[in-house]
Amino acid sequence: KMDDLEPACEDYGQAVVYKGTIPRHPSGWSLDDHHYMETGKIFPVCGNTWNMLEKTRFKEHFEFIGNTDTHYGIFEGCGTSIPYQSATTGVSNKGGKA
């Protein structure tokens, strides 16, 4: 469990690039229902997603772009729904923001 997560998806202009190095996931990888990252493609992330990748065993599999110097607000449509939406509704938002 991470204690420093924010209650909403805060936008600091950060992004990650998945390297394709997680075993059995050479073309892309899903953190959850609304965070599918294609290999080599810049993927904008909120501060929470950044921390979940940068401060865990996943760090070596990503390139990190940006910092928290500028706050742009909350990602539209984010911070109010659960990340595993398909578990309760059967709906998947793979590849897009919730």
Buried (B, 14 or more C-beta within 10 A) or exposed (E): EEEEEEEBBBBBBBBBBBBBEBEEBEEBBEBBBBBBBBBEEEBBBBBBBBBBBBEEEBEEBBEBBBEEEEEEEBBEEBBEBEBEBBEEEEEEBEBEBB
